[in-house]
Amino acid sequence: MGNKGYRKYLKLDRETVAVNQEKIEEETRYDGKWVLKTNTTLTAEQVALKYKELWQVEQVFRDMKSVLDTRGGNDNRCMVEIMWHRRETKRKRRTQTSAYSVGRN
């Protein structure tokens, strides 16, 4: 089995593979929830907000990579950085003028 994420739900013997039902039932307590583990001194709310920001950064870079079809060129990298800076400036203006809650999308 090539995917490490799925392997934890399996019992592997030399010749057999079986589903580890106990592990699946144990993991169901996390269904529909975020579980973030950190060693920082940030509050749970701050960690959640930082995680959302990280996700947004990664999404923008994926989008820009597909739009620009970047393959490591410096010109494209500068363009991505400029566009990211403009996007963040707009986002900060919006969040300053409106209330934000961790639970909202």
Beta strands, then each sheet from edge to edge (+ up, - down):
strand 1: 10-12
strand 2: 17-19
sheet 1: 1+ 2-
end
